[in-house]
């Protein structure tokens, strides 16, 4: 289930690239629709399982503030920066750059604990920096193989994902994934609607674009999250995080095969470096779960 969920996230990134670059869809519109529909469905599932708890998160002022914080600078920022990185670059590099988040989380936790990172962390961060360099430059010093905007949004998505992963830990422990992520998506979608109303659409509808948009929302959001969440009930967190690294790999393979994205030896090596970083961190200690 974790492999299925992670692979669907990767493929949905490629579907989003198709919508942005070949059908003229906007980042804001797809972000709003994904969050609103995904949030409503997940909250619907939570309501069916335990309707008495779905509104309970708002009865506590602290929890209410935390879920607002998770929904806007957490969920919304993660989704928007990731899609923006795809729009200005491609799904492969955007997804791989986002997976710098585990290294950022590990460094942040070390700084908060006021201790020096261990050797495994130092090595993994070094490998992650090398991987980022290779992805951004294609191995050519002084030039970019993708646009500067793609690099900016990709790294921004890693920071957003790090915040998204760490901020709701107390909420998740108290209320569970369905309620927290469902409300986070709905809040992020409603807030984003004030800036990018879902009825203001630009792009070209066709059978292909309809299928791609449906895939992003249904398979890349609802089913992917459900599979990932269910897998955490049966597997150790370290194994789940490690297996989830199939996401950047699936995004790279599908982007190359379907959209003919140029991914040379340097880019493949860069992607491998970041996946190796995840492997090192997962084996060094149990990392925090993260999802796209």
Buried (B, 14 or more C-beta within 10 A) or exposed (E): BBBBBBBBBBBBBBBBBBBBBBBEBBBBBBBBBBBBBBBBBBBEBBBEEEEEBBEEBEEEEEBEEBBBBBBBBBBBBBBBBBBBBBBBBBBBBBBBBBBBBBBBBBBBBBEEEEEEBEEBBEBBBEBBBBBBBBBBBBBEEEEBBBEEEBBBBBBBBBBBBBBBBBBBEEBBEBBBBBBBBBBBBBBBBBBBBEEBEBEEEEBEEEEBBEEBBEBBBBBBBBBBBBBBBBBBEEBEBBBBBBBBBBBBBBBBBBBBEBBEBEBEEBBBBBBBBBBBBBBBBBEBEBBBBBBB
